[in-house]
Amino acid sequence: KVDNLDYSSAIIGVIFAYPDEGIPQEVTMKWDLFNDRTKQVPSTATDPAGPMKYILQPDDSVLVWKNFLKKYKLPTISEIKVTKASFALPFLSVLILIALIILIIKHGLQIKSWDKKTKLNGIFFIILIFLTFPIKLDIEIPFMEKESFSNPEATILIDQILKNTYRAFDFRNESDIYDKLAVSSEGDLLADIYLQTKKGMVLENQGGIRVKVNTINIVDVEEVASENEGIAYKCLWQVKGTIGHWGHIHQRTNQYHAVLNVKPVNGVWKLNALDIIEEKRL
């Protein structure tokens, strides 16, 4: 509510949103609210490529947006499946070691009694074992689910969960947002995540304008102890987005420091606890 607003300096902005499951080929909007004082209305159609400005007038009152996004792909929300536990097997080194053992069995343990060619073969096998050791093959362990991650794997997992979370807010209907959040979040946590995330994406003091998240940058992920079920990670990430404000596009970057707890639920990794330590605008 604004009191004593000077009419001569007042600006009214109207945002039209057209929810669609995909990307339409064309959208048109007709504006007919003209009078003697308002004969021109600046307008902007915004898509992932940026804003398109247009001046609406009584004799040219239709704003037309056409889809020229030939290579643009809609971000998706997908379940993060729990994979089987595995171990890295240096299979080439194992095969060469077996060949070395066969060589020893064939010629005996008394290496001094080997001829020169056999000794060279043995030395060659030993060198190959060390050279091929970094080449490994992941072998799944039957009936055992993965319960721990290396640091790079944990970073990928957190990145996918956060992308799913922010992508859910591209939907307008609250029930749709909850449905999409549920893909990567446990039921008891949905309301908290909804409120926490929305708080950082909506500018309440500017009429509830939303921040459109474009990129998420994971700065740091560290596994920590937690009383919650599952695995806890202390994470630092940055969210870069855009704000459409009075026909202009502004960039905004927020940084978050939080502890995220994940656990497997029905074969899918889900966020089951969230503790925000710090939130700041960069």
Accessible surface in RSA format (square Angstrom, percent):
REM  Atomic radii and reference values for relative SASA: ProtOr
REM  Chains: A
REM  Algorithm: Lee & Richards
REM  Probe-radius: 1.40
REM  Slices: 20
REM RES _ NUM      All-atoms   Total-Side   Main-Chain    Non-polar    All polar
REM                ABS   REL    ABS   REL    ABS   REL    ABS   REL    ABS   REL
RES LYS A   1   234.10 114.2 147.18  90.3  86.91 206.9 103.53  93.2 130.57 139.1
RES VAL A   2   109.57  72.1  81.36  73.7  28.21  68.0  84.24  73.2  25.34  68.7
RES ASP A   3    98.98  69.3  77.17  76.8  21.81  51.6  27.77  65.4  71.21  71.0
RES ASN A   4   157.24 108.4 111.21 107.5  46.03 110.8  40.43  97.3 116.81 112.9
RES LEU A   5   108.69  60.5  81.59  58.4  27.10  68.1  83.65  58.7  25.04  67.4
RES ASP A   6    87.16  61.1  76.38  76.0  10.78  25.5  34.88  82.1  52.29  52.1
RES TYR A   7   162.95  76.1 151.51  86.2  11.44  29.8 125.87  94.6  37.08  45.7
RES SER A   8    98.36  83.1  58.76  78.4  39.60  91.2  51.72 110.1  46.64  65.3
RES SER A   9    73.69  62.3  49.45  66.0  24.24  55.8  47.09 100.3  26.60  37.3
RES ALA A  10    39.71  36.5  15.69  24.2  24.02  54.6  17.24  24.3  22.47  59.5
RES ILE A  11   131.27  74.7 104.53  77.9  26.74  64.5 108.50  78.1  22.76  61.8
RES ILE A  12   157.00  89.3 125.81  93.7  31.19  75.2 128.45  92.5  28.55  77.5
RES GLY A  13    42.73  52.7   0.00   N/A  42.73  52.7  15.81  43.4  26.92  60.3
RES VAL A  14    86.68  57.0  54.54  49.4  32.14  77.4  57.03  49.6  29.64  80.4
RES ILE A  15   125.66  71.5  94.77  70.6  30.89  74.5  97.51  70.2  28.15  76.4
RES PHE A  16   107.96  54.0  80.37  49.8  27.59  71.8  82.68  50.1  25.28  72.4
RES ALA A  17    48.42  44.5  18.62  28.7  29.81  67.8  23.60  33.2  24.82  65.8
RES TYR A  18   121.28  56.6  95.76  54.5  25.52  66.4  87.57  65.8  33.72  41.6
RES PRO A  19   103.77  75.6  69.89  63.7  33.87 123.1  80.41  66.4  23.35 145.1
RES ASP A  20    89.48  62.7  52.69  52.4  36.79  87.0  15.38  36.2  74.10  73.9
RES GLU A  21   180.48 103.6 148.37 112.2  32.11  76.4  69.06 133.6 111.42  91.0
RES GLY A  22    32.83  40.5   0.00   N/A  32.83  40.5  23.89  65.5   8.94  20.0
RES ILE A  23    50.94  29.0  28.76  21.4  22.18  53.5  29.58  21.3  21.35  57.9
RES PRO A  24    45.12  32.9  34.11  31.1  11.01  40.0  45.12  37.3   0.00   0.0
RES GLN A  25   128.81  72.0 118.56  86.7  10.25  24.4  64.27 136.8  64.54  49.0
RES GLU A  26    91.43  52.5  68.97  52.2  22.45  53.5  19.19  37.1  72.24  59.0
RES VAL A  27    33.24  21.9  27.81  25.2   5.43  13.1  31.99  27.8   1.26   3.4
RES THR A  28    69.50  49.4  51.41  52.1  18.09  43.1  19.51  26.2  49.99  75.6
RES MET A  29    29.79  15.4  25.90  17.1   3.89   9.3  24.48  20.8   5.30   7.0
RES LYS A  30   148.79  72.6 120.67  74.0  28.13  67.0  63.22  56.9  85.58  91.2
RES TRP A  31    39.96  16.0  38.77  18.8   1.18   2.8  39.91  21.3   0.04   0.1
RES ASP A  32   105.23  73.7  83.29  82.9  21.95  51.9  26.13  61.5  79.11  78.9
RES LEU A  33   122.01  67.9 109.52  78.4  12.49  31.4 115.24  80.9   6.77  18.2
RES PHE A  34    42.95  21.5  15.60   9.7  27.35  71.2  16.05   9.7  26.90  77.0
RES ASN A  35    92.72  63.9  75.68  73.1  17.04  41.0  42.03 101.2  50.68  49.0
RES ASP A  36   130.80  91.6 114.67 114.1  16.14  38.2  33.23  78.2  97.57  97.3
RES ARG A  37   193.50  81.2 156.71  79.9  36.79  87.6  61.03  83.4 132.47  80.3
RES THR A  38    50.84  36.2  47.55  48.2   3.30   7.9  26.09  35.0  24.76  37.4
RES LYS A  39   126.13  61.5 121.69  74.7   4.44  10.6  64.34  57.9  61.79  65.8
RES GLN A  40   108.67  60.8  93.40  68.3  15.26  36.3  21.91  46.6  86.76  65.8
RES VAL A  41    28.82  19.0  28.00  25.3   0.82   2.0  28.82  25.0   0.00   0.0
RES PRO A  42   105.36  76.8  87.29  79.6  18.07  65.7  87.76  72.5  17.60 109.4
RES SER A  43    19.22  16.2   8.85  11.8  10.38  23.9  16.71  35.6   2.51   3.5
RES THR A  44    42.98  30.6  14.18  14.4  28.80  68.6   9.08  12.2  33.90  51.3
RES ALA A  45    14.15  13.0   7.44  11.5   6.71  15.3  13.44  18.9   0.71   1.9
RES THR A  46    82.13  58.4  48.14  48.8  33.99  81.0  38.78  52.1  43.35  65.5
RES ASP A  47    32.83  23.0  21.38  21.3  11.45  27.1  11.71  27.6  21.12  21.1
RES PRO A  48    85.18  62.1  39.89  36.4  45.29 164.6  53.59  44.2  31.59 196.4
RES ALA A  49    84.56  77.7  39.89  61.6  44.67 101.6  51.31  72.3  33.24  88.1
RES GLY A  50    22.80  28.1   0.00   N/A  22.80  28.1  18.85  51.7   3.95   8.8
RES PRO A  51    63.24  46.1  38.49  35.1  24.75  90.0  38.59  31.9  24.66 153.2
RES MET A  52    78.50  40.7  74.81  49.5   3.69   8.8  44.14  37.5  34.36  45.5
RES LYS A  53   123.77  60.4  99.95  61.3  23.82  56.7  93.18  83.9  30.58  32.6
RES TYR A  54    85.55  39.9  80.01  45.5   5.54  14.4  61.55  46.3  24.00  29.6
RES ILE A  55    76.57  43.6  70.35  52.4   6.23  15.0  70.35  50.7   6.23  16.9
RES LEU A  56     0.41   0.2   0.41   0.3   0.00   0.0   0.41   0.3   0.00   0.0
RES GLN A  57    63.14  35.3  63.14  46.1   0.00   0.0   0.71   1.5  62.43  47.4
RES PRO A  58    81.04  59.1  56.67  51.7  24.37  88.6  58.82  48.6  22.22 138.1
RES ASP A  59   133.78  93.7  93.25  92.8  40.53  95.8  51.68 121.6  82.09  81.9
RES ASP A  60    54.66  38.3  49.59  49.4   5.07  12.0  19.07  44.9  35.60  35.5
RES SER A  61    16.01  13.5  12.68  16.9   3.33   7.7   2.28   4.9  13.74  19.2
RES VAL A  62    58.71  38.6  53.65  48.6   5.06  12.2  53.65  46.6   5.06  13.7
RES LEU A  63    17.86   9.9  16.66  11.9   1.20   3.0  16.81  11.8   1.05   2.8
RES VAL A  64    59.22  39.0  46.95  42.5  12.27  29.6  46.95  40.8  12.27  33.3
RES TRP A  65    28.16  11.3  27.86  13.5   0.29   0.7  27.21  14.5   0.95   1.5
RES LYS A  66   107.19  52.3 100.39  61.6   6.80  16.2  43.12  38.8  64.06  68.2
RES ASN A  67    22.44  15.5  13.07  12.6   9.37  22.6   0.23   0.6  22.22  21.5
RES PHE A  68   152.16  76.1 135.35  83.8  16.80  43.7 135.35  82.1  16.80  48.1
RES LEU A  69    30.73  17.1  16.59  11.9  14.14  35.6  20.80  14.6   9.93  26.7
RES LYS A  70   174.37  85.1 137.17  84.2  37.19  88.5  94.55  85.1  79.82  85.0
RES LYS A  71   193.06  94.2 167.43 102.7  25.62  61.0 117.95 106.2  75.11  80.0
RES TYR A  72    74.03  34.6  48.39  27.5  25.64  66.7  45.17  33.9  28.86  35.6
RES LYS A  73   179.78  87.7 161.91  99.3  17.87  42.5 107.65  96.9  72.13  76.8
RES LEU A  74    68.21  38.0  54.23  38.8  13.98  35.1  54.23  38.1  13.98  37.6
RES PRO A  75    60.88  44.4  48.03  43.8  12.85  46.7  59.61  49.2   1.27   7.9
RES THR A  76   111.07  79.0  88.66  89.9  22.41  53.4  65.18  87.5  45.90  69.4
RES ILE A  77    36.07  20.5   6.68   5.0  29.39  70.8   6.68   4.8  29.39  79.8
RES SER A  78    70.16  59.3  64.71  86.4   5.45  12.6  38.96  83.0  31.20  43.7
RES GLU A  79    87.82  50.4  68.18  51.6  19.63  46.7  17.90  34.6  69.92  57.1
RES ILE A  80    19.41  11.0  15.75  11.7   3.66   8.8  19.20  13.8   0.21   0.6
RES LYS A  81   129.43  63.1 117.93  72.4  11.50  27.4  81.97  73.8  47.46  50.6
RES VAL A  82    21.09  13.9   0.23   0.2  20.86  50.3   0.23   0.2  20.86  56.6
RES THR A  83    74.93  53.3  69.27  70.2   5.66  13.5  66.32  89.1   8.61  13.0
RES LYS A  84    88.76  43.3  83.57  51.3   5.18  12.3  51.64  46.5  37.12  39.5
RES ALA A  85    13.92  12.8  13.40  20.7   0.52   1.2  13.92  19.6   0.00   0.0
RES SER A  86    45.40  38.4  19.32  25.8  26.09  60.1   3.41   7.3  41.99  58.8
RES PHE A  87    99.35  49.7  92.56  57.3   6.79  17.7  99.35  60.2   0.00   0.0
RES ALA A  88    53.69  49.4  30.55  47.1  23.14  52.6  30.55  43.0  23.14  61.3
RES LEU A  89    57.21  31.9  56.89  40.7   0.33   0.8  57.21  40.2   0.00   0.0
RES PRO A  90    19.55  14.2  19.55  17.8   0.00   0.0  19.55  16.1   0.00   0.0
RES PHE A  91    66.78  33.4  65.98  40.9   0.80   2.1  66.57  40.4   0.21   0.6
RES LEU A  92    58.48  32.6  58.48  41.8   0.00   0.0  58.48  41.1   0.00   0.0
RES SER A  93     5.96   5.0   5.31   7.1   0.65   1.5   5.31  11.3   0.65   0.9
RES VAL A  94    54.14  35.6  53.47  48.4   0.68   1.6  54.14  47.0   0.00   0.0
RES LEU A  95   106.51  59.3 100.59  72.0   5.92  14.9 100.92  70.9   5.59  15.0
RES ILE A  96    27.79  15.8  25.45  19.0   2.34   5.6  27.79  20.0   0.00   0.0
RES LEU A  97    79.83  44.5  79.83  57.1   0.00   0.0  79.83  56.1   0.00   0.0
RES ILE A  98    84.01  47.8  83.90  62.5   0.11   0.3  84.01  60.5   0.00   0.0
RES ALA A  99    36.88  33.9  30.34  46.8   6.54  14.9  33.51  47.2   3.37   8.9
RES LEU A 100    19.66  11.0  19.66  14.1   0.00   0.0  19.66  13.8   0.00   0.0
RES ILE A 101    81.32  46.3  81.24  60.5   0.08   0.2  81.32  58.6   0.00   0.0
RES ILE A 102   104.14  59.3 103.55  77.1   0.59   1.4 103.83  74.8   0.31   0.8
RES LEU A 103    21.99  12.2  19.30  13.8   2.70   6.8  21.87  15.4   0.12   0.3
RES ILE A 104    46.63  26.5  46.49  34.6   0.14   0.3  46.49  33.5   0.14   0.4
RES ILE A 105   134.34  76.4 109.14  81.3  25.20  60.7 115.86  83.4  18.48  50.1
RES LYS A 106   158.78  77.5 123.70  75.9  35.08  83.5  76.21  68.6  82.57  87.9
RES HIS A 107    68.34  37.4  47.79  33.2  20.55  52.6  31.02  32.0  37.32  43.4
RES GLY A 108    30.84  38.0   0.00   N/A  30.84  38.0  29.96  82.2   0.88   2.0
RES LEU A 109   147.46  82.1 127.08  90.9  20.38  51.2 127.67  89.7  19.80  53.3
RES GLN A 110   131.02  73.3 129.24  94.5   1.78   4.2  46.43  98.8  84.59  64.2
RES ILE A 111    97.05  55.2  93.31  69.5   3.75   9.0  93.31  67.2   3.75  10.2
RES LYS A 112   190.67  93.0 170.97 104.9  19.70  46.9 114.59 103.1  76.08  81.0
RES SER A 113    86.19  72.8  47.31  63.1  38.88  89.6  50.16 106.8  36.03  50.5
RES TRP A 114    20.91   8.4   8.58   4.2  12.33  28.9  12.27   6.5   8.63  14.0
RES ASP A 115    87.47  61.3  73.87  73.5  13.60  32.2  45.95 108.1  41.53  41.4
RES LYS A 116   161.44  78.8 152.41  93.5   9.03  21.5  96.87  87.2  64.57  68.8
RES LYS A 117   154.77  75.5 150.91  92.6   3.86   9.2  95.62  86.1  59.15  63.0
RES THR A 118     7.93   5.6   7.51   7.6   0.43   1.0   0.45   0.6   7.48  11.3
RES LYS A 119    78.36  38.2  75.03  46.0   3.33   7.9  35.64  32.1  42.72  45.5
RES LEU A 120   100.68  56.1  97.13  69.5   3.56   8.9  97.32  68.3   3.36   9.1
RES ASN A 121    58.55  40.4  58.08  56.1   0.48   1.1   4.37  10.5  54.18  52.4
RES GLY A 122     4.66   5.7   0.00   N/A   4.66   5.7   4.66  12.8   0.00   0.0
RES ILE A 123    96.69  55.0  95.67  71.3   1.02   2.5  95.90  69.1   0.79   2.1
RES PHE A 124   113.38  56.7 111.64  69.1   1.75   4.5 113.27  68.7   0.11   0.3
RES PHE A 125    47.90  24.0  47.90  29.7   0.00   0.0  47.90  29.0   0.00   0.0
RES ILE A 126    81.54  46.4  81.54  60.7   0.00   0.0  81.54  58.7   0.00   0.0
RES ILE A 127    88.61  50.4  85.70  63.8   2.91   7.0  88.50  63.7   0.11   0.3
RES LEU A 128    47.19  26.3  47.19  33.8   0.00   0.0  47.19  33.1   0.00   0.0
RES ILE A 129    29.94  17.0  29.94  22.3   0.00   0.0  29.94  21.6   0.00   0.0
RES PHE A 130   151.39  75.7 138.72  85.9  12.67  33.0 139.13  84.4  12.26  35.1
RES LEU A 131   121.31  67.6 102.17  73.1  19.14  48.1 104.94  73.7  16.37  44.1
RES THR A 132    19.39  13.8  19.39  19.7   0.00   0.0  19.39  26.0   0.00   0.0
RES PHE A 133   102.29  51.2 102.29  63.4   0.00   0.0 102.29  62.0   0.00   0.0
RES PRO A 134   100.54  73.3  74.37  67.8  26.17  95.1  80.18  66.2  20.36 126.5
RES ILE A 135    86.17  49.0  81.58  60.8   4.59  11.1  86.17  62.0   0.00   0.0
RES LYS A 136    99.06  48.3  67.60  41.5  31.46  74.9  23.57  21.2  75.49  80.4
RES LEU A 137    90.87  50.6  90.07  64.4   0.81   2.0  90.87  63.8   0.00   0.0
RES ASP A 138   106.73  74.8  85.19  84.8  21.54  50.9  22.67  53.4  84.06  83.8
RES ILE A 139    57.41  32.7  55.84  41.6   1.57   3.8  57.41  41.3   0.00   0.0
RES GLU A 140   111.71  64.1  97.60  73.8  14.11  33.6  34.57  66.9  77.13  63.0
RES ILE A 141    53.33  30.3  52.38  39.0   0.95   2.3  53.33  38.4   0.00   0.0
RES PRO A 142    95.28  69.4  78.96  72.0  16.32  59.3  86.66  71.5   8.62  53.6
RES PHE A 143   199.18  99.7 162.27 100.5  36.91  96.1 168.50 102.2  30.69  87.8
RES MET A 144   103.71  53.7  99.85  66.1   3.87   9.2  82.93  70.5  20.78  27.5
RES GLU A 145    80.20  46.0  73.50  55.6   6.70  15.9  21.32  41.2  58.87  48.1
RES LYS A 146    35.80  17.5  35.01  21.5   0.79   1.9  14.88  13.4  20.92  22.3
RES GLU A 147   132.86  76.3 118.16  89.4  14.70  35.0  36.38  70.4  96.48  78.8
RES SER A 148    74.48  62.9  71.34  95.2   3.14   7.2  34.84  74.2  39.65  55.5
RES PHE A 149    33.76  16.9  14.46   9.0  19.29  50.2  18.06  10.9  15.69  44.9
RES SER A 150    58.86  49.7  43.68  58.3  15.18  35.0  49.31 105.0   9.55  13.4
RES ASN A 151    90.55  62.4  79.34  76.7  11.20  27.0  33.73  81.2  56.81  54.9
RES PRO A 152    90.09  65.7  83.01  75.7   7.09  25.8  89.41  73.8   0.68   4.2
RES GLU A 153    69.68  40.0  65.80  49.8   3.88   9.2  28.34  54.8  41.34  33.7
RES ALA A 154     1.34   1.2   1.34   2.1   0.00   0.0   1.34   1.9   0.00   0.0
RES THR A 155    40.38  28.7  40.38  40.9   0.00   0.0  34.12  45.8   6.26   9.5
RES ILE A 156   105.98  60.3 103.98  77.5   2.00   4.8 105.98  76.3   0.00   0.0
RES LEU A 157     5.94   3.3   4.80   3.4   1.13   2.9   5.73   4.0   0.21   0.6
RES ILE A 158     0.00   0.0   0.00   0.0   0.00   0.0   0.00   0.0   0.00   0.0
RES ASP A 159    28.01  19.6  28.01  27.9   0.00   0.0   7.11  16.7  20.90  20.8
RES GLN A 160    77.29  43.2  74.85  54.7   2.44   5.8  21.00  44.7  56.29  42.7
RES ILE A 161     0.03   0.0   0.03   0.0   0.00   0.0   0.03   0.0   0.00   0.0
RES LEU A 162     9.35   5.2   9.35   6.7   0.00   0.0   9.35   6.6   0.00   0.0
RES LYS A 163   105.98  51.7 102.23  62.7   3.75   8.9  56.00  50.4  49.98  53.2
RES ASN A 164     8.90   6.1   8.59   8.3   0.31   0.7   0.80   1.9   8.09   7.8
RES THR A 165     8.77   6.2   7.70   7.8   1.07   2.6   7.81  10.5   0.96   1.5
RES TYR A 166    16.07   7.5  14.55   8.3   1.53   4.0   7.18   5.4   8.90  11.0
RES ARG A 167    41.46  17.4  36.30  18.5   5.16  12.3  11.15  15.2  30.31  18.4
RES ALA A 168     0.00   0.0   0.00   0.0   0.00   0.0   0.00   0.0   0.00   0.0
RES PHE A 169    10.88   5.4   6.43   4.0   4.45  11.6   6.43   3.9   4.45  12.7
RES ASP A 170    45.69  32.0  17.94  17.9  27.75  65.6  13.23  31.1  32.46  32.4
RES PHE A 171    57.11  28.6  53.43  33.1   3.69   9.6  57.11  34.6   0.00   0.0
RES ARG A 172   122.23  51.3 103.33  52.7  18.90  45.0  30.99  42.4  91.24  55.3
RES ASN A 173    83.37  57.5  73.37  70.9  10.01  24.1  19.35  46.6  64.03  61.9
RES GLU A 174    99.25  57.0  93.96  71.1   5.29  12.6  27.25  52.7  72.00  58.8
RES SER A 175    67.05  56.7  58.59  78.2   8.46  19.5  49.62 105.7  17.43  24.4
RES ASP A 176    58.30  40.8  57.83  57.6   0.47   1.1   3.61   8.5  54.69  54.5
RES ILE A 177     3.15   1.8   3.15   2.3   0.00   0.0   3.15   2.3   0.00   0.0
RES TYR A 178    62.62  29.2  61.80  35.2   0.82   2.1  44.62  33.5  18.00  22.2
RES ASP A 179    92.14  64.5  82.18  81.8   9.96  23.6  22.77  53.6  69.37  69.2
RES LYS A 180    70.76  34.5  70.42  43.2   0.34   0.8  13.47  12.1  57.29  61.0
RES LEU A 181     1.98   1.1   0.16   0.1   1.82   4.6   1.70   1.2   0.28   0.7
RES ALA A 182    32.92  30.3  31.47  48.6   1.45   3.3  31.77  44.7   1.15   3.1
RES VAL A 183    33.68  22.2  28.71  26.0   4.97  12.0  33.48  29.1   0.21   0.6
RES SER A 184     1.73   1.5   1.73   2.3   0.00   0.0   1.53   3.3   0.20   0.3
RES SER A 185     1.49   1.3   0.62   0.8   0.87   2.0   0.00   0.0   1.49   2.1
RES GLU A 186    43.89  25.2  42.91  32.5   0.98   2.3  12.94  25.0  30.95  25.3
RES GLY A 187    52.40  64.6   0.00   N/A  52.40  64.6  31.30  85.9  21.09  47.2
RES ASP A 188   141.96  99.4 111.90 111.4  30.06  71.1  39.24  92.3 102.72 102.4
RES LEU A 189    16.69   9.3  15.73  11.3   0.96   2.4  16.66  11.7   0.03   0.1
RES LEU A 190    24.61  13.7  24.61  17.6   0.00   0.0  24.61  17.3   0.00   0.0
RES ALA A 191    51.51  47.4  50.08  77.3   1.43   3.3  50.08  70.5   1.43   3.8
RES ASP A 192    79.69  55.8  77.84  77.5   1.86   4.4  15.57  36.6  64.13  64.0
RES ILE A 193     1.17   0.7   1.17   0.9   0.00   0.0   1.17   0.8   0.00   0.0
RES TYR A 194    16.51   7.7  16.51   9.4   0.00   0.0  10.20   7.7   6.32   7.8
RES LEU A 195   113.84  63.4 108.23  77.4   5.61  14.1 108.96  76.5   4.87  13.1
RES GLN A 196    81.61  45.6  72.08  52.7   9.53  22.7  14.70  31.3  66.91  50.7
RES THR A 197    17.08  12.1   8.65   8.8   8.42  20.1   8.95  12.0   8.13  12.3
RES LYS A 198    68.31  33.3  68.31  41.9   0.00   0.0  24.80  22.3  43.50  46.3
RES LYS A 199   158.35  77.3 134.47  82.5  23.88  56.9  87.71  78.9  70.64  75.2
RES GLY A 200     8.39  10.3   0.00   N/A   8.39  10.3   3.40   9.3   4.98  11.2
RES MET A 201    10.87   5.6  10.87   7.2   0.00   0.0  10.87   9.2   0.00   0.0
RES VAL A 202    16.11  10.6   9.18   8.3   6.92  16.7   9.18   8.0   6.92  18.8
RES LEU A 203    24.56  13.7  22.24  15.9   2.32   5.8  24.56  17.2   0.00   0.0
RES GLU A 204   129.73  74.5 108.78  82.3  20.96  49.9  59.76 115.6  69.98  57.1
RES ASN A 205   134.35  92.7  93.07  89.9  41.28  99.4  49.33 118.7  85.02  82.2
RES GLN A 206    74.58  41.7  57.93  42.3  16.65  39.6  25.90  55.1  48.68  36.9
RES GLY A 207    77.61  95.7   0.00   N/A  77.61  95.7  41.04 112.6  36.58  81.9
RES GLY A 208    29.60  36.5   0.00   N/A  29.60  36.5  12.38  34.0  17.22  38.6
RES ILE A 209    22.59  12.9  18.49  13.8   4.10   9.9  22.59  16.3   0.00   0.0
RES ARG A 210    77.89  32.7  65.26  33.3  12.62  30.1  29.77  40.7  48.12  29.2
RES VAL A 211     9.76   6.4   7.88   7.1   1.88   4.5   7.88   6.8   1.88   5.1
RES LYS A 212    87.82  42.8  83.99  51.5   3.83   9.1  71.50  64.4  16.32  17.4
RES VAL A 213    22.34  14.7   9.28   8.4  13.06  31.5   9.28   8.1  13.06  35.4
RES ASN A 214    82.57  56.9  48.47  46.8  34.10  82.1  24.34  58.6  58.23  56.3
RES THR A 215    74.88  53.3  69.40  70.4   5.48  13.1  70.87  95.2   4.01   6.1
RES ILE A 216    22.94  13.1   5.83   4.3  17.11  41.2   5.90   4.2  17.04  46.3
RES ASN A 217    73.85  50.9  70.56  68.2   3.28   7.9  17.38  41.8  56.46  54.6
RES ILE A 218    29.59  16.8   7.81   5.8  21.78  52.5   7.81   5.6  21.78  59.1
RES VAL A 219    73.23  48.2  42.35  38.3  30.88  74.4  46.79  40.7  26.44  71.7
RES ASP A 220    75.56  52.9  71.14  70.8   4.42  10.5  18.03  42.4  57.53  57.4
RES VAL A 221     5.37   3.5   0.52   0.5   4.86  11.7   0.52   0.4   4.86  13.2
RES GLU A 222    93.06  53.4  90.91  68.8   2.15   5.1  28.22  54.6  64.84  52.9
RES GLU A 223   101.06  58.0  77.52  58.7  23.54  56.0  27.01  52.3  74.05  60.5
RES VAL A 224    41.16  27.1  26.68  24.2  14.48  34.9  34.99  30.4   6.17  16.7
RES ALA A 225   106.70  98.1  69.25 106.9  37.45  85.2  80.05 112.7  26.65  70.6
RES SER A 226    52.30  44.2  10.72  14.3  41.57  95.8  16.72  35.6  35.58  49.8
RES GLU A 227   187.56 107.7 146.12 110.5  41.44  98.7  66.89 129.4 120.67  98.5
RES ASN A 228    76.83  53.0  64.78  62.6  12.05  29.0   6.00  14.4  70.83  68.5
RES GLU A 229   121.30  69.6 105.41  79.8  15.89  37.8  50.10  96.9  71.20  58.1
RES GLY A 230    42.97  53.0   0.00   N/A  42.97  53.0  11.23  30.8  31.74  71.1
RES ILE A 231    18.15  10.3  15.32  11.4   2.83   6.8  18.15  13.1   0.00   0.0
RES ALA A 232     2.85   2.6   0.08   0.1   2.77   6.3   0.08   0.1   2.77   7.3
RES TYR A 233     2.47   1.2   2.47   1.4   0.00   0.0   2.47   1.9   0.00   0.0
RES LYS A 234    75.97  37.1  74.99  46.0   0.98   2.3  20.29  18.3  55.68  59.3
RES CYS A 235     0.57   0.4   0.00   0.0   0.57   1.3   0.57   1.4   0.00   0.0
RES LEU A 236    43.68  24.3  43.38  31.0   0.30   0.7  43.38  30.5   0.30   0.8
RES TRP A 237     7.22   2.9   7.22   3.5   0.00   0.0   7.22   3.8   0.00   0.0
RES GLN A 238    35.60  19.9  35.60  26.0   0.00   0.0   0.00   0.0  35.60  27.0
RES VAL A 239    10.47   6.9   8.68   7.9   1.79   4.3   8.68   7.5   1.79   4.9
RES LYS A 240    97.66  47.6  97.66  59.9   0.00   0.0  40.31  36.3  57.35  61.1
RES GLY A 241     1.26   1.5   0.00   N/A   1.26   1.5   0.09   0.2   1.17   2.6
RES THR A 242    24.31  17.3  22.97  23.3   1.34   3.2  10.82  14.5  13.49  20.4
RES ILE A 243     9.92   5.6   9.92   7.4   0.00   0.0   9.92   7.1   0.00   0.0
RES GLY A 244    35.80  44.1   0.00   N/A  35.80  44.1  21.76  59.7  14.03  31.4
RES HIS A 245    40.62  22.2  40.23  28.0   0.40   1.0  23.46  24.2  17.16  20.0
RES TRP A 246   134.17  53.8 102.67  49.7  31.50  74.0  99.35  53.0  34.82  56.5
RES GLY A 247    28.18  34.7   0.00   N/A  28.18  34.7  18.15  49.8  10.02  22.4
RES HIS A 248   102.70  56.1 100.24  69.7   2.47   6.3  58.69  60.5  44.01  51.2
RES ILE A 249    58.33  33.2  29.91  22.3  28.42  68.5  29.91  21.5  28.42  77.1
RES HIS A 250    84.29  46.1  81.07  56.3   3.22   8.2  58.64  60.4  25.65  29.8
RES GLN A 251   131.11  73.3 109.41  80.0  21.70  51.7  62.06 132.1  69.06  52.4
RES ARG A 252    39.04  16.4  33.75  17.2   5.29  12.6   6.56   9.0  32.49  19.7
RES THR A 253    27.66  19.7  25.56  25.9   2.10   5.0   9.16  12.3  18.50  28.0
RES ASN A 254     9.31   6.4   8.90   8.6   0.41   1.0   3.30   7.9   6.01   5.8
RES GLN A 255    26.96  15.1  26.15  19.1   0.81   1.9   1.83   3.9  25.13  19.1
RES TYR A 256    17.49   8.2  17.29   9.8   0.20   0.5  11.45   8.6   6.04   7.4
RES HIS A 257    51.28  28.0  50.84  35.3   0.44   1.1  31.73  32.7  19.55  22.7
RES ALA A 258     0.00   0.0   0.00   0.0   0.00   0.0   0.00   0.0   0.00   0.0
RES VAL A 259    32.73  21.5  31.30  28.3   1.43   3.4  31.30  27.2   1.43   3.9
RES LEU A 260     0.16   0.1   0.16   0.1   0.00   0.0   0.16   0.1   0.00   0.0
RES ASN A 261     1.46   1.0   1.44   1.4   0.02   0.0   1.02   2.5   0.44   0.4
RES VAL A 262     0.00   0.0   0.00   0.0   0.00   0.0   0.00   0.0   0.00   0.0
RES LYS A 263    31.23  15.2  31.23  19.2   0.00   0.0   5.61   5.0  25.62  27.3
RES PRO A 264    55.05  40.1  38.47  35.1  16.59  60.3  38.67  31.9  16.39 101.9
RES VAL A 265    33.03  21.7  28.67  26.0   4.36  10.5  32.17  28.0   0.86   2.3
RES ASN A 266   150.18 103.6 107.30 103.7  42.88 103.3  40.50  97.5 109.68 106.0
RES GLY A 267    31.35  38.7   0.00   N/A  31.35  38.7  21.06  57.8  10.30  23.1
RES VAL A 268     7.67   5.0   7.67   6.9   0.00   0.0   7.67   6.7   0.00   0.0
RES TRP A 269     6.10   2.4   5.98   2.9   0.12   0.3   3.39   1.8   2.71   4.4
RES LYS A 270    39.28  19.2  39.28  24.1   0.00   0.0   4.90   4.4  34.37  36.6
RES LEU A 271     4.52   2.5   4.52   3.2   0.00   0.0   4.52   3.2   0.00   0.0
RES ASN A 272    25.27  17.4   8.71   8.4  16.55  39.9   0.19   0.5  25.08  24.2
RES ALA A 273    18.95  17.4  16.79  25.9   2.16   4.9  18.95  26.7   0.00   0.0
RES LEU A 274    43.64  24.3  14.58  10.4  29.06  73.0  14.94  10.5  28.70  77.2
RES ASP A 275    88.00  61.6  85.26  84.9   2.74   6.5  25.49  60.0  62.51  62.3
RES ILE A 276    49.79  28.3  27.02  20.1  22.77  54.9  27.02  19.5  22.77  61.8
RES ILE A 277    87.30  49.7  54.89  40.9  32.41  78.1  59.81  43.1  27.50  74.6
RES GLU A 278    85.93  49.3  79.73  60.3   6.21  14.8  29.67  57.4  56.26  45.9
RES GLU A 279    71.33  40.9  43.43  32.9  27.89  66.4  16.95  32.8  54.37  44.4
RES LYS A 280    91.88  44.8  84.59  51.9   7.29  17.4  42.11  37.9  49.77  53.0
RES ARG A 281   156.80  65.8 126.61  64.5  30.19  71.9  40.44  55.3 116.36  70.5
RES LEU A 282   102.89  57.3  48.91  35.0  53.97 135.7  81.73  57.4  21.15  56.9
END  Absolute sums over single chains surface
CHAIN  1 A    19121.5      15510.9       3610.6      11272.2       7849.3
END  Absolute sums over all chains
TOTAL         19121.5      15510.9       3610.6      11272.2       7849.3
